[in-house]
Amino acid sequence: NIVNAEKRGKRQVLVRPNSKVIIKFLQVMQKHGYIGDLEIVDDHRAGKVVVDLIGRINKCGVISPRFDVTLDGIEQIASDLLPSRQFGHVVLTTPYGIMDHEEARRKHTGG
């Protein structure tokens, strides 16, 4: 959804349905400068998010089904999924919240 809008050169994209996990994931992307502002639309149902795109996303996907990663396995997962060591982020859900793989290593936690 986001990647398709990015490829078409759109300025904004509507993400629905909404969840706490999606909001946190988008905030991690925003923190790393991949997307602009987020506008959460509360329609008393599942909700929607309007995301401002700035043209920096090459690829964005999900690993399904989710699986557990130990602290030692984070480096292996990152090397399997990312194109190079200094490029890209793997976002993990940890007991300390949703964060990228580098922050999880700093906080010494798996996910």
N, CA, C and O of each residue as an XYZ file, in Angstrom:
444
protein
N       0.825     -1.191      0.000
C       0.000      0.000      0.000
C       0.873      1.260      0.000
O       0.776      2.094     -0.900
N       1.725      1.385      1.023
C       2.615      2.550      1.111
C       3.632      2.528     -0.028
O       3.918      3.562     -0.632
N       4.174      1.346     -0.318
C       5.199      1.228     -1.359
C       4.601      1.542     -2.726
O       5.242      2.200     -3.545
N       3.374      1.075     -2.980
C       2.723      1.354     -4.268
C       2.506      2.846     -4.455
O       2.769      3.383     -5.531
N       2.024      3.523     -3.407
C       1.803      4.972     -3.494
C       3.135      5.697     -3.699
O       3.207      6.676     -4.441
N       4.179      5.214     -3.042
C       5.511      5.812     -3.178
C       6.015      5.667     -4.613
O       6.577      6.609     -5.172
N       5.817      4.489     -5.212
C       6.266      4.262     -6.583
C       5.500      5.121     -7.579
O       6.059      5.547     -8.590
N       4.228      5.379     -7.304
C       3.411      6.206     -8.193
C       3.713      7.690     -8.008
O       3.237      8.516     -8.786
N       4.494      8.038     -6.992
C       4.855      9.432     -6.766
C       3.799     10.218     -6.008
O       3.753     11.444     -6.103
N       2.954      9.530     -5.259
C       1.911     10.217     -4.494
C       2.528     10.960     -3.307
O       3.593     10.597     -2.809
N       1.825     12.012     -2.868
C       2.294     12.792     -1.719
C       1.763     12.234     -0.410
O       2.411     12.359      0.628
N       0.573     11.612     -0.454
C      -0.043     11.069      0.753
C      -0.621      9.701      0.449
O      -0.914      9.369     -0.700
N      -0.782      8.902      1.521
C      -1.430      7.599      1.382
C      -2.299      7.364      2.612
O      -1.947      7.770      3.720
N      -3.440      6.704      2.406
C      -4.364      6.384      3.485
C      -4.143      4.933      3.886
O      -4.304      4.030      3.066
N      -3.775      4.705      5.147
C      -3.541      3.351      5.652
C      -4.725      2.976      6.532
O      -5.052      3.695      7.476
N      -5.365      1.858      6.228
C      -6.474      1.398      7.052
C      -6.548     -0.107      6.988
O      -6.117     -0.639      5.964
N      -7.036     -0.855      7.946
C      -7.448     -0.361      9.253
C      -6.248      0.014     10.104
O      -5.102     -0.254      9.744
N      -6.526      0.630     11.225
C      -5.498      1.179     12.089
C      -5.328      0.279     13.312
O      -6.281     -0.371     13.744
N      -4.128      0.241     13.864
C      -3.901     -0.468     15.121
C      -2.735      0.196     15.847
O      -2.009      1.008     15.274
N      -2.571     -0.165     17.116
C      -1.462      0.406     17.891
C      -0.127      0.002     17.294
O       0.812      0.797     17.277
N      -0.032     -1.243     16.799
C       1.219     -1.730     16.215
C       1.556     -0.937     14.949
O       2.712     -0.571     14.731
N       0.542     -0.671     14.114
C       0.773      0.089     12.885
C       1.245      1.500     13.213
O       2.171      2.009     12.581
N       0.610      2.133     14.203
C       1.004      3.499     14.606
C       2.461      3.517     15.060
O       3.239      4.367     14.628
N       2.830      2.580     15.931
C       4.206      2.534     16.447
C       5.200      2.266     15.320
O       6.281      2.854     15.291
N       4.834      1.376     14.388
C       5.716      1.073     13.260
C       5.933      2.322     12.404
O       7.058      2.621     12.003
N       4.838      3.050     12.129
C       4.960      4.269     11.339
C       5.783      5.328     12.068
O       6.497      6.103     11.432
N       5.687      5.367     13.416
C       6.488      6.322     14.177
C       7.977      5.983     14.093
O       8.818      6.881     14.066
N       8.307      4.680     14.052
C       9.713      4.276     13.880
C      10.199      4.710     12.497
O      11.312      5.219     12.361
N       9.361      4.507     11.462
C       9.733      4.948     10.106
C       9.916      6.464     10.049
O      10.811      6.967      9.370
N       9.056      7.185     10.771
C       9.131      8.644     10.807
C      10.417      9.088     11.503
O      11.075     10.033     11.066
N      10.768      8.397     12.589
C      11.976      8.742     13.342
C      13.229      8.595     12.478
O      14.177      9.370     12.611
N      13.227      7.599     11.596
C      14.376      7.371     10.727
C      14.298      8.170      9.428
O      15.175      8.045      8.572
N      13.251      8.994      9.271
C      13.183      9.901      8.139
C      12.677      9.300      6.844
O      12.946      9.846      5.774
N      11.949      8.189      6.906
C      11.419      7.582      5.688
C      10.079      8.183      5.290
O       9.744      8.218      4.106
N       9.303      8.660      6.270
C       8.005      9.267      5.974
C       7.890     10.593      6.715
O       8.658     10.875      7.635
N       6.912     11.407      6.297
C       6.678     12.697      6.934
C       5.688     12.564      8.081
O       5.783     11.643      8.893
N       4.732     13.496      8.143
C       3.768     13.532      9.245
C       2.742     12.407      9.161
O       2.433     11.894      8.086
N       2.227     12.045     10.333
C       1.131     11.080     10.445
C      -0.100     11.824     10.947
O      -0.010     12.635     11.869
N      -1.244     11.544     10.340
C      -2.496     12.115     10.822
C      -3.448     10.960     11.090
O      -3.852     10.251     10.169
N      -3.807     10.773     12.363
C      -4.663      9.656     12.756
C      -6.119     10.114     12.682
O      -6.505     11.087     13.329
N      -6.929      9.398     11.882
C      -8.342      9.719     11.709
C      -9.150      8.724     12.528
O      -9.134      7.526     12.245
N      -9.858      9.216     13.545
C     -10.671      8.348     14.390
C     -12.111      8.386     13.906
O     -12.796      9.397     14.060
N     -12.576      7.275     13.316
C     -13.950      7.224     12.808
C     -14.834      6.317     13.669
O     -15.871      5.843     13.205
N     -14.430      6.074     14.920
C     -15.141      5.211     15.869
C     -15.279      3.779     15.361
O     -16.156      3.038     15.805
N     -14.415      3.398     14.434
C     -14.374      2.017     13.955
C     -12.923      1.561     14.059
O     -12.286      1.746     15.096
N     -12.404      0.974     13.000
C     -11.009      0.528     13.029
C     -10.036      1.686     12.883
O      -8.869      1.555     13.252
N     -10.493      2.824     12.349
C      -9.630      3.991     12.235
C      -8.796      3.987     10.966
O      -8.697      2.975     10.274
N      -8.195      5.143     10.669
C      -7.357      5.311      9.485
C      -6.160      6.190      9.855
O      -6.201      6.935     10.834
N      -5.108      6.091      9.064
C      -3.944      6.958      9.228
C      -3.607      7.543      7.862
O      -3.493      6.812      6.879
N      -3.447      8.861      7.804
C      -2.984      9.521      6.587
C      -1.491      9.791      6.757
O      -1.076     10.493      7.679
N      -0.689      9.222      5.853
C       0.770      9.314      5.943
C       1.276     10.225      4.834
O       0.935     10.029      3.668
N       2.090     11.223      5.190
C       2.746     12.073      4.194
C       4.015     11.379      3.716
O       4.873     11.019      4.522
N       4.131     11.192      2.405
C       5.298     10.516      1.832
C       6.320     11.548      1.371
O       5.960     12.624      0.894
N       7.595     11.208      1.521
C       8.648     12.135      1.087
C       9.591     11.497      0.069
O      10.649     12.048     -0.235
N       9.205     10.336     -0.457
C       9.976      9.730     -1.548
C      11.239      9.017     -1.136
O      12.189      8.962     -1.917
N      11.286      8.463      0.074
C      12.516      7.800      0.535
C      12.368      6.300      0.727
O      13.341      5.626      1.067
N      11.165      5.760      0.517
C      10.962      4.325      0.758
C      11.261      3.566     -0.528
O      10.660      3.831     -1.570
N      12.201      2.613     -0.446
C      12.479      1.718     -1.571
C      11.641      0.466     -1.458
O      11.045      0.013     -2.435
N      11.597     -0.098     -0.252
C      10.855     -1.320     -0.030
C      10.433     -1.353      1.421
O      11.179     -0.939      2.309
N       9.221     -1.852      1.658
C       8.705     -1.946      3.012
C       7.784     -3.140      3.037
O       6.807     -3.178      2.290
N       8.070     -4.121      3.880
C       7.260     -5.327      3.901
C       7.164     -5.907      5.289
O       7.744     -5.391      6.244
N       6.413     -7.001      5.382
C       6.201     -7.666      6.663
C       6.660     -9.110      6.534
O       6.569     -9.712      5.464
N       7.153     -9.655      7.636
C       7.542    -11.060      7.673
C       6.413    -11.812      8.348
O       6.111    -11.580      9.518
N       5.794    -12.713      7.606
C       4.640    -13.426      8.129
C       4.842    -14.914      7.914
O       5.204    -15.302      6.803
N       4.635    -15.765      8.890
C       4.203    -15.441     10.241
C       5.342    -14.850     11.061
O       6.519    -15.062     10.768
N       4.968    -14.105     12.092
C       5.978    -13.539     12.983
C       6.679    -14.660     13.725
O       6.076    -15.693     14.015
N       7.940    -14.459     14.031
C       8.661    -15.447     14.830
C       9.600    -14.753     15.794
O       9.974    -13.596     15.600
N       9.977    -15.479     16.838
C      10.821    -14.914     17.881
C      12.270    -14.845     17.409
O      12.746    -15.714     16.678
N      12.956    -13.794     17.842
C      14.369    -13.616     17.527
C      15.110    -13.399     18.838
O      14.740    -12.534     19.632
N      16.152    -14.184     19.061
C      16.977    -13.966     20.249
C      17.940    -12.819     19.987
O      18.108    -12.377     18.850
N      18.566    -12.347     21.050
C      19.534    -11.249     20.919
C      20.661    -11.632     19.968
O      21.124    -10.800     19.188
N      21.106    -12.890     20.027
C      22.188    -13.347     19.146
C      21.713    -13.447     17.695
O      22.500    -13.252     16.769
N      20.425    -13.750     17.498
C      19.910    -13.953     16.150
C      19.570    -12.685     15.399
O      19.308    -12.741     14.197
N      19.565    -11.522     16.079
C      19.190    -10.267     15.426
C      20.153     -9.945     14.283
O      19.726     -9.528     13.207
N      21.439    -10.138     14.517
C      22.453     -9.851     13.495
C      22.252    -10.728     12.265
O      22.392    -10.258     11.136
N      21.924    -12.001     12.480
C      21.702    -12.930     11.371
C      20.464    -12.547     10.574
O      20.482    -12.576      9.343
N      19.390    -12.189     11.270
C      18.145    -11.779     10.600
C      18.400    -10.520      9.757
O      17.955    -10.427      8.613
N      19.122     -9.555     10.340
C      19.412     -8.313      9.626
C      20.232     -8.591      8.369
O      19.973     -7.999      7.322
N      21.206     -9.476      8.459
C      22.034     -9.764      7.290
C      21.249    -10.537      6.232
O      21.512    -10.390      5.038
N      20.282    -11.366      6.662
C      19.459    -12.103      5.697
C      18.496    -11.172      4.957
O      18.274    -11.338      3.757
N      17.925    -10.198      5.664
C      16.851     -9.384      5.097
C      17.332     -8.106      4.421
O      16.755     -7.676      3.422
N      18.383     -7.499      4.962
C      18.780     -6.173      4.469
C      19.803     -6.283      3.347
O      20.580     -7.237      3.305
N      19.808     -5.300      2.429
C      20.730     -5.369      1.292
C      22.202     -5.186      1.670
O      23.078     -5.780      1.041
N      22.484     -4.369      2.692
C      23.874     -4.218      3.130
C      23.898     -3.842      4.601
O      22.855     -3.562      5.192
N      25.088     -3.835      5.192
C      25.184     -3.618      6.636
C      24.805     -2.208      7.058
O      24.271     -2.013      8.149
N      25.072     -1.223      6.212
C      24.822      0.163      6.615
C      23.527      0.718      6.024
O      23.343      1.934      5.984
N      22.639     -0.144      5.571
C      21.468      0.305      4.828
C      20.233     -0.452      5.285
O      20.238     -1.683      5.306
N      19.171      0.263      5.653
C      17.890     -0.355      5.976
C      17.729     -0.670      7.448
O      18.684     -0.613      8.223
N      16.486     -1.008      7.826
C      16.151     -1.296      9.211
C      15.201     -2.477      9.277
O      14.325     -2.638      8.427
N      15.389     -3.308     10.307
C      14.426     -4.367     10.627
C      13.716     -3.912     11.895
O      14.364     -3.637     12.904
N      12.376     -3.830     11.851
C      11.611     -3.369     13.001
C      11.122     -4.575     13.783
O      10.514     -5.488     13.224
N      11.397     -4.570     15.096
C      11.043     -5.690     15.976
C      10.034     -5.234     17.025
O      10.046     -4.080     17.452
N       9.156     -6.157     17.436
C       8.329     -5.896     18.616
C       9.025     -6.569     19.791
O       9.248     -7.779     19.775
N       9.365     -5.794     20.801
C      10.088     -6.294     21.965
C       9.261     -6.020     23.218
O       8.275     -5.286     23.152
N       9.642     -6.594     24.354
C       8.945     -6.247     25.600
C       9.066     -4.771     25.968
O       8.277     -4.264     26.766
N      10.058     -4.072     25.386
C      10.258     -2.649     25.659
C       9.641     -1.769     24.580
O       9.962     -0.584     24.496
N       8.762     -2.327     23.756
C       8.112     -1.554     22.706
C       8.625     -1.942     21.329
O       9.426     -2.866     21.184
N       8.151     -1.221     20.324
C       8.512     -1.497     18.936
C       9.705     -0.626     18.564
O       9.665      0.594     18.723
N      10.767     -1.258     18.067
C      12.005     -0.529     17.762
C      12.733     -1.225     16.623
O      12.388     -2.345     16.247
N      13.751     -0.552     16.071
C      14.524     -1.194     15.018
C      15.601     -2.093     15.623
O      15.835     -2.072     16.832
N      16.248     -2.879     14.771
C      17.174     -3.905     15.261
C      18.385     -3.309     15.975
O      18.918     -3.923     16.899
N      18.824     -2.122     15.559
C      19.994     -1.521     16.216
C      19.664     -1.089     17.642
O      20.457     -1.295     18.561
N      18.483     -0.487     17.817
C      18.069     -0.066     19.153
C      17.835     -1.277     20.066
O      18.125     -1.225     21.261
N      17.309     -2.367     19.492
C      17.103     -3.589     20.279
C      18.434     -4.149     20.759
O      18.538     -4.637     21.885
N      19.456     -4.078     19.903
C      20.790     -4.549     20.321
C      21.358     -3.665     21.407
O      21.982     -4.157     22.347
N      21.146     -2.336     21.288
C      21.628     -1.419     22.324
C      20.930     -1.665     23.656
O      21.561     -1.612     24.711
N      19.635     -1.932     23.607
C      18.879     -2.167     24.838
C      18.992     -3.615     25.322
O      18.419     -3.981     26.349
N      19.732     -4.428     24.578
C      20.031     -5.802     24.966
C      18.756     -6.631     25.110
O      18.544     -7.275     26.137
N      17.913     -6.613     24.084
C      16.669     -7.360     24.131
C      16.363     -7.995     22.768
O      16.721     -7.455     21.721
N      15.706     -9.133     22.807
C      15.237     -9.792     21.591
C      13.787     -9.399     21.341
O      13.248     -8.515     22.007
N      13.148    -10.080     20.354
C      11.763     -9.730     20.083
C      11.055    -10.760     19.250
O       9.875    -10.599     18.941
